[in-house]
Amino acid sequence: MVSRHMVTATERDGMTWYACEACALLFADREEAETHEESCEGDDPDYLQ
Ligand SMILES: [Zn+2]
């Protein structure tokens, strides 16, 4: 089982936001953040060349 999800929960303005650890993008929905992380290559520079 390989999981590279590193979504970070942050509380702001009384709301919980979920930040992509790779590119720091914020999401209001955890599932959305995880879905983004799956396709986010912000932590994998080799792929982006
Ligand atoms: Zn990202």
mmCIF file of the protein (N, C-alpha, C, O) and its ligand, coordinates in Angstrom:
data_MODEL
# 
_entry.id   MODEL 
# 
loop_
_entity.id 
_entity.type 
_entity.pdbx_number_of_molecules 
1 polymer     1 
2 non-polymer 1 
# 
_entity_poly.entity_id                      1 
_entity_poly.type                           'polypeptide(L)' 
_entity_poly.nstd_linkage                   no 
_entity_poly.nstd_monomer                   no 
_entity_poly.pdbx_seq_one_letter_code       MVSRHMVTATERDGMTWYACEACALLFADREEAETHEESCEGDDPDYLQ 
_entity_poly.pdbx_seq_one_letter_code_can   MVSRHMVTATERDGMTWYACEACALLFADREEAETHEESCEGDDPDYLQ 
_entity_poly.pdbx_strand_id                 A 
# 
loop_
_entity_poly_seq.entity_id 
_entity_poly_seq.num 
_entity_poly_seq.mon_id 
_entity_poly_seq.hetero 
1 1  MET n 
1 2  VAL n 
1 3  SER n 
1 4  ARG n 
1 5  HIS n 
1 6  MET n 
1 7  VAL n 
1 8  THR n 
1 9  ALA n 
1 10 THR n 
1 11 GLU n 
1 12 ARG n 
1 13 ASP n 
1 14 GLY n 
1 15 MET n 
1 16 THR n 
1 17 TRP n 
1 18 TYR n 
1 19 ALA n 
1 20 CYS n 
1 21 GLU n 
1 22 ALA n 
1 23 CYS n 
1 24 ALA n 
1 25 LEU n 
1 26 LEU n 
1 27 PHE n 
1 28 ALA n 
1 29 ASP n 
1 30 ARG n 
1 31 GLU n 
1 32 GLU n 
1 33 ALA n 
1 34 GLU n 
1 35 THR n 
1 36 HIS n 
1 37 GLU n 
1 38 GLU n 
1 39 SER n 
1 40 CYS n 
1 41 GLU n 
1 42 GLY n 
1 43 ASP n 
1 44 ASP n 
1 45 PRO n 
1 46 ASP n 
1 47 TYR n 
1 48 LEU n 
1 49 GLN n 
# 
loop_
_struct_asym.id 
_struct_asym.entity_id 
A 1 
B 2 
# 
loop_
_chem_comp.id 
_chem_comp.type 
_chem_comp.mon_nstd_flag 
ALA 'L-peptide linking' y 
ARG 'L-peptide linking' y 
ASP 'L-peptide linking' y 
CYS 'L-peptide linking' y 
GLN 'L-peptide linking' y 
GLU 'L-peptide linking' y 
GLY 'peptide linking'   y 
HIS 'L-peptide linking' y 
LEU 'L-peptide linking' y 
MET 'L-peptide linking' y 
PHE 'L-peptide linking' y 
PRO 'L-peptide linking' y 
SER 'L-peptide linking' y 
THR 'L-peptide linking' y 
TRP 'L-peptide linking' y 
TYR 'L-peptide linking' y 
VAL 'L-peptide linking' y 
ZN  non-polymer         . 
# 
_pdbx_entity_nonpoly.entity_id   2 
_pdbx_entity_nonpoly.name        ? 
_pdbx_entity_nonpoly.comp_id     ZN 
# 
_pdbx_nonpoly_scheme.asym_id         B 
_pdbx_nonpoly_scheme.entity_id       2 
_pdbx_nonpoly_scheme.mon_id          ZN 
_pdbx_nonpoly_scheme.ndb_seq_num     1 
_pdbx_nonpoly_scheme.pdb_seq_num     101 
_pdbx_nonpoly_scheme.auth_seq_num    101 
_pdbx_nonpoly_scheme.pdb_mon_id      ZN 
_pdbx_nonpoly_scheme.auth_mon_id     ZN 
_pdbx_nonpoly_scheme.pdb_strand_id   A 
_pdbx_nonpoly_scheme.pdb_ins_code    . 
# 
loop_
_atom_site.group_PDB 
_atom_site.id 
_atom_site.type_symbol 
_atom_site.label_atom_id 
_atom_site.label_alt_id 
_atom_site.label_comp_id 
_atom_site.label_asym_id 
_atom_site.label_entity_id 
_atom_site.label_seq_id 
_atom_site.pdbx_PDB_ins_code 
_atom_site.Cartn_x 
_atom_site.Cartn_y 
_atom_site.Cartn_z 
_atom_site.occupancy 
_atom_site.B_iso_or_equiv 
_atom_site.pdbx_formal_charge 
_atom_site.auth_seq_id 
_atom_site.auth_comp_id 
_atom_site.auth_asym_id 
_atom_site.auth_atom_id 
_atom_site.pdbx_PDB_model_num 
ATOM   1   N  N  . MET A 1 1  ? 0.851   -1.195 0.000   1.00 0.00 ? 1   MET A N  1 
ATOM   2   C  CA . MET A 1 1  ? 0.000   0.000  0.000   1.00 0.00 ? 1   MET A CA 1 
ATOM   3   C  C  . MET A 1 1  ? 0.881   1.236  0.000   1.00 0.00 ? 1   MET A C  1 
ATOM   4   O  O  . MET A 1 1  ? 1.566   1.530  0.980   1.00 0.00 ? 1   MET A O  1 
ATOM   5   N  N  . VAL A 1 2  ? 0.854   1.946  -1.099  1.00 0.00 ? 2   VAL A N  1 
ATOM   6   C  CA . VAL A 1 2  ? 1.678   3.140  -1.220  1.00 0.00 ? 2   VAL A CA 1 
ATOM   7   C  C  . VAL A 1 2  ? 0.805   4.383  -1.219  1.00 0.00 ? 2   VAL A C  1 
ATOM   8   O  O  . VAL A 1 2  ? -0.071  4.541  -2.068  1.00 0.00 ? 2   VAL A O  1 
ATOM   9   N  N  . SER A 1 3  ? 1.048   5.247  -0.273  1.00 0.00 ? 3   SER A N  1 
ATOM   10  C  CA . SER A 1 3  ? 0.301   6.502  -0.223  1.00 0.00 ? 3   SER A CA 1 
ATOM   11  C  C  . SER A 1 3  ? 1.258   7.663  -0.110  1.00 0.00 ? 3   SER A C  1 
ATOM   12  O  O  . SER A 1 3  ? 2.082   7.719  0.803   1.00 0.00 ? 3   SER A O  1 
ATOM   13  N  N  . ARG A 1 4  ? 1.147   8.586  -1.037  1.00 0.00 ? 4   ARG A N  1 
ATOM   14  C  CA . ARG A 1 4  ? 2.022   9.753  -0.974  1.00 0.00 ? 4   ARG A CA 1 
ATOM   15  C  C  . ARG A 1 4  ? 1.217   10.970 -0.566  1.00 0.00 ? 4   ARG A C  1 
ATOM   16  O  O  . ARG A 1 4  ? 1.696   12.101 -0.655  1.00 0.00 ? 4   ARG A O  1 
ATOM   17  N  N  . HIS A 1 5  ? -0.011  10.735 -0.117  1.00 0.00 ? 5   HIS A N  1 
ATOM   18  C  CA . HIS A 1 5  ? -0.844  11.861 0.291   1.00 0.00 ? 5   HIS A CA 1 
ATOM   19  C  C  . HIS A 1 5  ? -0.254  12.553 1.504   1.00 0.00 ? 5   HIS A C  1 
ATOM   20  O  O  . HIS A 1 5  ? 0.050   11.922 2.517   1.00 0.00 ? 5   HIS A O  1 
ATOM   21  N  N  . MET A 1 6  ? -0.103  13.832 1.384   1.00 0.00 ? 6   MET A N  1 
ATOM   22  C  CA . MET A 1 6  ? 0.429   14.596 2.500   1.00 0.00 ? 6   MET A CA 1 
ATOM   23  C  C  . MET A 1 6  ? -0.400  15.859 2.690   1.00 0.00 ? 6   MET A C  1 
ATOM   24  O  O  . MET A 1 6  ? 0.128   16.951 2.903   1.00 0.00 ? 6   MET A O  1 
ATOM   25  N  N  . VAL A 1 7  ? -1.715  15.675 2.604   1.00 0.00 ? 7   VAL A N  1 
ATOM   26  C  CA . VAL A 1 7  ? -2.611  16.811 2.779   1.00 0.00 ? 7   VAL A CA 1 
ATOM   27  C  C  . VAL A 1 7  ? -2.561  17.271 4.232   1.00 0.00 ? 7   VAL A C  1 
ATOM   28  O  O  . VAL A 1 7  ? -2.663  16.466 5.158   1.00 0.00 ? 7   VAL A O  1 
ATOM   29  N  N  . THR A 1 8  ? -2.405  18.568 4.410   1.00 0.00 ? 8   THR A N  1 
ATOM   30  C  CA . THR A 1 8  ? -2.308  19.139 5.746   1.00 0.00 ? 8   THR A CA 1 
ATOM   31  C  C  . THR A 1 8  ? -3.561  19.944 6.079   1.00 0.00 ? 8   THR A C  1 
ATOM   32  O  O  . THR A 1 8  ? -3.982  20.800 5.301   1.00 0.00 ? 8   THR A O  1 
ATOM   33  N  N  . ALA A 1 9  ? -4.148  19.666 7.229   1.00 0.00 ? 9   ALA A N  1 
ATOM   34  C  CA . ALA A 1 9  ? -5.332  20.405 7.657   1.00 0.00 ? 9   ALA A CA 1 
ATOM   35  C  C  . ALA A 1 9  ? -4.909  21.689 8.352   1.00 0.00 ? 9   ALA A C  1 
ATOM   36  O  O  . ALA A 1 9  ? -4.032  21.680 9.215   1.00 0.00 ? 9   ALA A O  1 
ATOM   37  N  N  . THR A 1 10 ? -5.540  22.794 7.969   1.00 0.00 ? 10  THR A N  1 
ATOM   38  C  CA . THR A 1 10 ? -5.233  24.096 8.563   1.00 0.00 ? 10  THR A CA 1 
ATOM   39  C  C  . THR A 1 10 ? -6.528  24.793 8.921   1.00 0.00 ? 10  THR A C  1 
ATOM   40  O  O  . THR A 1 10 ? -7.464  24.828 8.123   1.00 0.00 ? 10  THR A O  1 
ATOM   41  N  N  . GLU A 1 11 ? -6.583  25.355 10.134  1.00 0.00 ? 11  GLU A N  1 
ATOM   42  C  CA . GLU A 1 11 ? -7.792  26.069 10.504  1.00 0.00 ? 11  GLU A CA 1 
ATOM   43  C  C  . GLU A 1 11 ? -7.617  27.559 10.249  1.00 0.00 ? 11  GLU A C  1 
ATOM   44  O  O  . GLU A 1 11 ? -6.626  28.168 10.652  1.00 0.00 ? 11  GLU A O  1 
ATOM   45  N  N  . ARG A 1 12 ? -8.597  28.122 9.576   1.00 0.00 ? 12  ARG A N  1 
ATOM   46  C  CA . ARG A 1 12 ? -8.507  29.538 9.242   1.00 0.00 ? 12  ARG A CA 1 
ATOM   47  C  C  . ARG A 1 12 ? -9.917  30.112 9.131   1.00 0.00 ? 12  ARG A C  1 
ATOM   48  O  O  . ARG A 1 12 ? -10.773 29.533 8.461   1.00 0.00 ? 12  ARG A O  1 
ATOM   49  N  N  . ASP A 1 13 ? -10.162 31.245 9.782   1.00 0.00 ? 13  ASP A N  1 
ATOM   50  C  CA . ASP A 1 13 ? -11.486 31.874 9.743   1.00 0.00 ? 13  ASP A CA 1 
ATOM   51  C  C  . ASP A 1 13 ? -12.580 30.915 10.203  1.00 0.00 ? 13  ASP A C  1 
ATOM   52  O  O  . ASP A 1 13 ? -13.693 30.938 9.677   1.00 0.00 ? 13  ASP A O  1 
ATOM   53  N  N  . GLY A 1 14 ? -12.263 30.076 11.180  1.00 0.00 ? 14  GLY A N  1 
ATOM   54  C  CA . GLY A 1 14 ? -13.249 29.142 11.697  1.00 0.00 ? 14  GLY A CA 1 
ATOM   55  C  C  . GLY A 1 14 ? -13.539 27.992 10.763  1.00 0.00 ? 14  GLY A C  1 
ATOM   56  O  O  . GLY A 1 14 ? -14.434 27.188 11.027  1.00 0.00 ? 14  GLY A O  1 
ATOM   57  N  N  . MET A 1 15 ? -12.793 27.901 9.670   1.00 0.00 ? 15  MET A N  1 
ATOM   58  C  CA . MET A 1 15 ? -12.977 26.807 8.718   1.00 0.00 ? 15  MET A CA 1 
ATOM   59  C  C  . MET A 1 15 ? -11.731 25.955 8.670   1.00 0.00 ? 15  MET A C  1 
ATOM   60  O  O  . MET A 1 15 ? -10.631 26.429 8.953   1.00 0.00 ? 15  MET A O  1 
ATOM   61  N  N  . THR A 1 16 ? -11.903 24.713 8.315   1.00 0.00 ? 16  THR A N  1 
ATOM   62  C  CA . THR A 1 16 ? -10.739 23.859 8.138   1.00 0.00 ? 16  THR A CA 1 
ATOM   63  C  C  . THR A 1 16 ? -10.407 23.766 6.651   1.00 0.00 ? 16  THR A C  1 
ATOM   64  O  O  . THR A 1 16 ? -11.257 23.425 5.828   1.00 0.00 ? 16  THR A O  1 
ATOM   65  N  N  . TRP A 1 17 ? -9.172  24.072 6.332   1.00 0.00 ? 17  TRP A N  1 
ATOM   66  C  CA . TRP A 1 17 ? -8.706  24.009 4.948   1.00 0.00 ? 17  TRP A CA 1 
ATOM   67  C  C  . TRP A 1 17 ? -7.687  22.895 4.831   1.00 0.00 ? 17  TRP A C  1 
ATOM   68  O  O  . TRP A 1 17 ? -7.025  22.521 5.799   1.00 0.00 ? 17  TRP A O  1 
ATOM   69  N  N  . TYR A 1 18 ? -7.583  22.384 3.641   1.00 0.00 ? 18  TYR A N  1 
ATOM   70  C  CA . TYR A 1 18 ? -6.646  21.293 3.412   1.00 0.00 ? 18  TYR A CA 1 
ATOM   71  C  C  . TYR A 1 18 ? -5.624  21.733 2.373   1.00 0.00 ? 18  TYR A C  1 
ATOM   72  O  O  . TYR A 1 18 ? -5.966  22.068 1.239   1.00 0.00 ? 18  TYR A O  1 
ATOM   73  N  N  . ALA A 1 19 ? -4.384  21.724 2.781   1.00 0.00 ? 19  ALA A N  1 
ATOM   74  C  CA . ALA A 1 19 ? -3.322  22.217 1.914   1.00 0.00 ? 19  ALA A CA 1 
ATOM   75  C  C  . ALA A 1 19 ? -2.537  21.078 1.291   1.00 0.00 ? 19  ALA A C  1 
ATOM   76  O  O  . ALA A 1 19 ? -2.155  20.124 1.969   1.00 0.00 ? 19  ALA A O  1 
ATOM   77  N  N  . CYS A 1 20 ? -2.303  21.191 0.002   1.00 0.00 ? 20  CYS A N  1 
ATOM   78  C  CA . CYS A 1 20 ? -1.411  20.269 -0.695  1.00 0.00 ? 20  CYS A CA 1 
ATOM   79  C  C  . CYS A 1 20 ? 0.013   20.587 -0.245  1.00 0.00 ? 20  CYS A C  1 
ATOM   80  O  O  . CYS A 1 20 ? 0.481   21.715 -0.392  1.00 0.00 ? 20  CYS A O  1 
ATOM   81  N  N  . GLU A 1 21 ? 0.693   19.587 0.302   1.00 0.00 ? 21  GLU A N  1 
ATOM   82  C  CA . GLU A 1 21 ? 2.046   19.816 0.803   1.00 0.00 ? 21  GLU A CA 1 
ATOM   83  C  C  . GLU A 1 21 ? 3.019   20.107 -0.332  1.00 0.00 ? 21  GLU A C  1 
ATOM   84  O  O  . GLU A 1 21 ? 4.046   20.755 -0.129  1.00 0.00 ? 21  GLU A O  1 
ATOM   85  N  N  . ALA A 1 22 ? 2.698   19.635 -1.504  1.00 0.00 ? 22  ALA A N  1 
ATOM   86  C  CA . ALA A 1 22 ? 3.618   19.774 -2.628  1.00 0.00 ? 22  ALA A CA 1 
ATOM   87  C  C  . ALA A 1 22 ? 3.618   21.187 -3.193  1.00 0.00 ? 22  ALA A C  1 
ATOM   88  O  O  . ALA A 1 22 ? 4.682   21.735 -3.482  1.00 0.00 ? 22  ALA A O  1 
ATOM   89  N  N  . CYS A 1 23 ? 2.437   21.786 -3.356  1.00 0.00 ? 23  CYS A N  1 
ATOM   90  C  CA . CYS A 1 23 ? 2.382   23.095 -4.004  1.00 0.00 ? 23  CYS A CA 1 
ATOM   91  C  C  . CYS A 1 23 ? 1.686   24.143 -3.144  1.00 0.00 ? 23  CYS A C  1 
ATOM   92  O  O  . CYS A 1 23 ? 1.552   25.295 -3.558  1.00 0.00 ? 23  CYS A O  1 
ATOM   93  N  N  . ALA A 1 24 ? 1.239   23.751 -1.944  1.00 0.00 ? 24  ALA A N  1 
ATOM   94  C  CA . ALA A 1 24 ? 0.657   24.692 -0.975  1.00 0.00 ? 24  ALA A CA 1 
ATOM   95  C  C  . ALA A 1 24 ? -0.720  25.219 -1.371  1.00 0.00 ? 24  ALA A C  1 
ATOM   96  O  O  . ALA A 1 24 ? -1.217  26.172 -0.771  1.00 0.00 ? 24  ALA A O  1 
ATOM   97  N  N  . LEU A 1 25 ? -1.329  24.607 -2.366  1.00 0.00 ? 25  LEU A N  1 
ATOM   98  C  CA . LEU A 1 25 ? -2.677  25.006 -2.749  1.00 0.00 ? 25  LEU A CA 1 
ATOM   99  C  C  . LEU A 1 25 ? -3.655  24.611 -1.650  1.00 0.00 ? 25  LEU A C  1 
ATOM   100 O  O  . LEU A 1 25 ? -3.525  23.545 -1.048  1.00 0.00 ? 25  LEU A O  1 
ATOM   101 N  N  . LEU A 1 26 ? -4.643  25.482 -1.388  1.00 0.00 ? 26  LEU A N  1 
ATOM   102 C  CA . LEU A 1 26 ? -5.612  25.217 -0.324  1.00 0.00 ? 26  LEU A CA 1 
ATOM   103 C  C  . LEU A 1 26 ? -6.943  24.756 -0.880  1.00 0.00 ? 26  LEU A C  1 
ATOM   104 O  O  . LEU A 1 26 ? -7.419  25.265 -1.894  1.00 0.00 ? 26  LEU A O  1 
ATOM   105 N  N  . PHE A 1 27 ? -7.540  23.783 -0.203  1.00 0.00 ? 27  PHE A N  1 
ATOM   106 C  CA . PHE A 1 27 ? -8.858  23.272 -0.583  1.00 0.00 ? 27  PHE A CA 1 
ATOM   107 C  C  . PHE A 1 27 ? -9.767  23.270 0.629   1.00 0.00 ? 27  PHE A C  1 
ATOM   108 O  O  . PHE A 1 27 ? -9.316  23.032 1.749   1.00 0.00 ? 27  PHE A O  1 
ATOM   109 N  N  . ALA A 1 28 ? -11.041 23.535 0.409   1.00 0.00 ? 28  ALA A N  1 
ATOM   110 C  CA . ALA A 1 28 ? -12.008 23.509 1.507   1.00 0.00 ? 28  ALA A CA 1 
ATOM   111 C  C  . ALA A 1 28 ? -12.461 22.076 1.774   1.00 0.00 ? 28  ALA A C  1 
ATOM   112 O  O  . ALA A 1 28 ? -13.013 21.779 2.834   1.00 0.00 ? 28  ALA A O  1 
ATOM   113 N  N  . ASP A 1 29 ? -12.230 21.213 0.830   1.00 0.00 ? 29  ASP A N  1 
ATOM   114 C  CA . ASP A 1 29 ? -12.686 19.830 0.929   1.00 0.00 ? 29  ASP A CA 1 
ATOM   115 C  C  . ASP A 1 29 ? -11.502 18.874 0.932   1.00 0.00 ? 29  ASP A C  1 
ATOM   116 O  O  . ASP A 1 29 ? -10.639 18.936 0.057   1.00 0.00 ? 29  ASP A O  1 
ATOM   117 N  N  . ARG A 1 30 ? -11.469 17.985 1.927   1.00 0.00 ? 30  ARG A N  1 
ATOM   118 C  CA . ARG A 1 30 ? -10.311 17.092 2.059   1.00 0.00 ? 30  ARG A CA 1 
ATOM   119 C  C  . ARG A 1 30 ? -10.172 16.150 0.866   1.00 0.00 ? 30  ARG A C  1 
ATOM   120 O  O  . ARG A 1 30 ? -9.072  15.913 0.368   1.00 0.00 ? 30  ARG A O  1 
ATOM   121 N  N  . GLU A 1 31 ? -11.305 15.623 0.422   1.00 0.00 ? 31  GLU A N  1 
ATOM   122 C  CA . GLU A 1 31 ? -11.244 14.697 -0.719  1.00 0.00 ? 31  GLU A CA 1 
ATOM   123 C  C  . GLU A 1 31 ? -10.720 15.393 -1.961  1.00 0.00 ? 31  GLU A C  1 
ATOM   124 O  O  . GLU A 1 31 ? -9.975  14.816 -2.754  1.00 0.00 ? 31  GLU A O  1 
ATOM   125 N  N  . GLU A 1 32 ? -11.128 16.653 -2.113  1.00 0.00 ? 32  GLU A N  1 
ATOM   126 C  CA . GLU A 1 32 ? -10.654 17.421 -3.266  1.00 0.00 ? 32  GLU A CA 1 
ATOM   127 C  C  . GLU A 1 32 ? -9.145  17.600 -3.184  1.00 0.00 ? 32  GLU A C  1 
ATOM   128 O  O  . GLU A 1 32 ? -8.430  17.480 -4.179  1.00 0.00 ? 32  GLU A O  1 
ATOM   129 N  N  . ALA A 1 33 ? -8.685  17.887 -1.986  1.00 0.00 ? 33  ALA A N  1 
ATOM   130 C  CA . ALA A 1 33 ? -7.249  18.069 -1.790  1.00 0.00 ? 33  ALA A CA 1 
ATOM   131 C  C  . ALA A 1 33 ? -6.491  16.775 -2.099  1.00 0.00 ? 33  ALA A C  1 
ATOM   132 O  O  . ALA A 1 33 ? -5.430  16.798 -2.724  1.00 0.00 ? 33  ALA A O  1 
ATOM   133 N  N  . GLU A 1 34 ? -7.048  15.654 -1.654  1.00 0.00 ? 34  GLU A N  1 
ATOM   134 C  CA . GLU A 1 34 ? -6.380  14.373 -1.901  1.00 0.00 ? 34  GLU A CA 1 
ATOM   135 C  C  . GLU A 1 34 ? -6.392  14.027 -3.382  1.00 0.00 ? 34  GLU A C  1 
ATOM   136 O  O  . GLU A 1 34 ? -5.417  13.497 -3.916  1.00 0.00 ? 34  GLU A O  1 
ATOM   137 N  N  . THR A 1 35 ? -7.505  14.332 -4.037  1.00 0.00 ? 35  THR A N  1 
ATOM   138 C  CA . THR A 1 35 ? -7.585  14.082 -5.472  1.00 0.00 ? 35  THR A CA 1 
ATOM   139 C  C  . THR A 1 35 ? -6.556  14.931 -6.207  1.00 0.00 ? 35  THR A C  1 
ATOM   140 O  O  . THR A 1 35 ? -5.893  14.474 -7.138  1.00 0.00 ? 35  THR A O  1 
ATOM   141 N  N  . HIS A 1 36 ? -6.445  16.176 -5.762  1.00 0.00 ? 36  HIS A N  1 
ATOM   142 C  CA . HIS A 1 36 ? -5.448  17.052 -6.364  1.00 0.00 ? 36  HIS A CA 1 
ATOM   143 C  C  . HIS A 1 36 ? -4.046  16.483 -6.157  1.00 0.00 ? 36  HIS A C  1 
ATOM   144 O  O  . HIS A 1 36 ? -3.233  16.454 -7.081  1.00 0.00 ? 36  HIS A O  1 
ATOM   145 N  N  . GLU A 1 37 ? -3.777  16.038 -4.946  1.00 0.00 ? 37  GLU A N  1 
ATOM   146 C  CA . GLU A 1 37 ? -2.440  15.515 -4.628  1.00 0.00 ? 37  GLU A CA 1 
ATOM   147 C  C  . GLU A 1 37 ? -2.056  14.342 -5.529  1.00 0.00 ? 37  GLU A C  1 
ATOM   148 O  O  . GLU A 1 37 ? -0.895  14.167 -5.900  1.00 0.00 ? 37  GLU A O  1 
ATOM   149 N  N  . GLU A 1 38 ? -3.067  13.552 -5.863  1.00 0.00 ? 38  GLU A N  1 
ATOM   150 C  CA . GLU A 1 38 ? -2.783  12.387 -6.709  1.00 0.00 ? 38  GLU A CA 1 
ATOM   151 C  C  . GLU A 1 38 ? -2.193  12.796 -8.047  1.00 0.00 ? 38  GLU A C  1 
ATOM   152 O  O  . GLU A 1 38 ? -1.362  12.087 -8.613  1.00 0.00 ? 38  GLU A O  1 
ATOM   153 N  N  . SER A 1 39 ? -2.628  13.945 -8.549  1.00 0.00 ? 39  SER A N  1 
ATOM   154 C  CA . SER A 1 39 ? -2.143  14.379 -9.863  1.00 0.00 ? 39  SER A CA 1 
ATOM   155 C  C  . SER A 1 39 ? -1.158  15.529 -9.758  1.00 0.00 ? 39  SER A C  1 
ATOM   156 O  O  . SER A 1 39 ? -0.610  15.982 -10.763 1.00 0.00 ? 39  SER A O  1 
ATOM   157 N  N  . CYS A 1 40 ? -0.933  16.001 -8.533  1.00 0.00 ? 40  CYS A N  1 
ATOM   158 C  CA . CYS A 1 40 ? 0.004   17.113 -8.351  1.00 0.00 ? 40  CYS A CA 1 
ATOM   159 C  C  . CYS A 1 40 ? 1.429   16.595 -8.425  1.00 0.00 ? 40  CYS A C  1 
ATOM   160 O  O  . CYS A 1 40 ? 1.789   15.625 -7.758  1.00 0.00 ? 40  CYS A O  1 
ATOM   161 N  N  . GLU A 1 41 ? 2.227   17.251 -9.239  1.00 0.00 ? 41  GLU A N  1 
ATOM   162 C  CA . GLU A 1 41 ? 3.623   16.834 -9.383  1.00 0.00 ? 41  GLU A CA 1 
ATOM   163 C  C  . GLU A 1 41 ? 4.548   17.869 -8.768  1.00 0.00 ? 41  GLU A C  1 
ATOM   164 O  O  . GLU A 1 41 ? 5.743   17.904 -9.062  1.00 0.00 ? 41  GLU A O  1 
ATOM   165 N  N  . GLY A 1 42 ? 3.988   18.710 -7.913  1.00 0.00 ? 42  GLY A N  1 
ATOM   166 C  CA . GLY A 1 42 ? 4.774   19.774 -7.296  1.00 0.00 ? 42  GLY A CA 1 
ATOM   167 C  C  . GLY A 1 42 ? 5.951   19.251 -6.482  1.00 0.00 ? 42  GLY A C  1 
ATOM   168 O  O  . GLY A 1 42 ? 6.928   19.967 -6.261  1.00 0.00 ? 42  GLY A O  1 
ATOM   169 N  N  . ASP A 1 43 ? 5.854   17.982 -6.030  1.00 0.00 ? 43  ASP A N  1 
ATOM   170 C  CA . ASP A 1 43 ? 6.935   17.417 -5.226  1.00 0.00 ? 43  ASP A CA 1 
ATOM   171 C  C  . ASP A 1 43 ? 7.787   16.470 -6.035  1.00 0.00 ? 43  ASP A C  1 
ATOM   172 O  O  . ASP A 1 43 ? 8.625   15.751 -5.490  1.00 0.00 ? 43  ASP A O  1 
ATOM   173 N  N  . ASP A 1 44 ? 7.571   16.469 -7.351  1.00 0.00 ? 44  ASP A N  1 
ATOM   174 C  CA . ASP A 1 44 ? 8.296   15.527 -8.211  1.00 0.00 ? 44  ASP A CA 1 
ATOM   175 C  C  . ASP A 1 44 ? 8.819   16.254 -9.456  1.00 0.00 ? 44  ASP A C  1 
ATOM   176 O  O  . ASP A 1 44 ? 8.299   16.061 -10.555 1.00 0.00 ? 44  ASP A O  1 
ATOM   177 N  N  . PRO A 1 45 ? 9.828   17.072 -9.281  1.00 0.00 ? 45  PRO A N  1 
ATOM   178 C  CA . PRO A 1 45 ? 10.362  17.908 -10.352 1.00 0.00 ? 45  PRO A CA 1 
ATOM   179 C  C  . PRO A 1 45 ? 10.801  17.122 -11.581 1.00 0.00 ? 45  PRO A C  1 
ATOM   180 O  O  . PRO A 1 45 ? 10.752  17.651 -12.691 1.00 0.00 ? 45  PRO A O  1 
ATOM   181 N  N  . ASP A 1 46 ? 11.227  15.876 -11.410 1.00 0.00 ? 46  ASP A N  1 
ATOM   182 C  CA . ASP A 1 46 ? 11.680  15.065 -12.539 1.00 0.00 ? 46  ASP A CA 1 
ATOM   183 C  C  . ASP A 1 46 ? 10.594  14.927 -13.588 1.00 0.00 ? 46  ASP A C  1 
ATOM   184 O  O  . ASP A 1 46 ? 10.877  14.863 -14.785 1.00 0.00 ? 46  ASP A O  1 
ATOM   185 N  N  . TYR A 1 47 ? 9.347   14.882 -13.131 1.00 0.00 ? 47  TYR A N  1 
ATOM   186 C  CA . TYR A 1 47 ? 8.222   14.639 -14.021 1.00 0.00 ? 47  TYR A CA 1 
ATOM   187 C  C  . TYR A 1 47 ? 7.890   15.877 -14.855 1.00 0.00 ? 47  TYR A C  1 
ATOM   188 O  O  . TYR A 1 47 ? 7.318   15.770 -15.940 1.00 0.00 ? 47  TYR A O  1 
ATOM   189 N  N  . LEU A 1 48 ? 8.252   17.037 -14.343 1.00 0.00 ? 48  LEU A N  1 
ATOM   190 C  CA . LEU A 1 48 ? 7.804   18.285 -14.958 1.00 0.00 ? 48  LEU A CA 1 
ATOM   191 C  C  . LEU A 1 48 ? 8.717   18.828 -16.061 1.00 0.00 ? 48  LEU A C  1 
ATOM   192 O  O  . LEU A 1 48 ? 8.262   19.609 -16.897 1.00 0.00 ? 48  LEU A O  1 
ATOM   193 N  N  . GLN A 1 49 ? 9.896   18.462 -16.081 1.00 0.00 ? 49  GLN A N  1 
ATOM   194 C  CA . GLN A 1 49 ? 10.890  18.984 -17.022 1.00 0.00 ? 49  GLN A CA 1 
ATOM   195 C  C  . GLN A 1 49 ? 10.360  19.698 -18.247 1.00 0.00 ? 49  GLN A C  1 
ATOM   196 O  O  . GLN A 1 49 ? 11.142  20.160 -19.078 1.00 0.00 ? 49  GLN A O  1 
HETATM 197 ZN ZN . ZN  B 2 .  ? -0.456  20.362 -5.284  1.00 0.00 2 101 ZN  A ZN 1 
# 
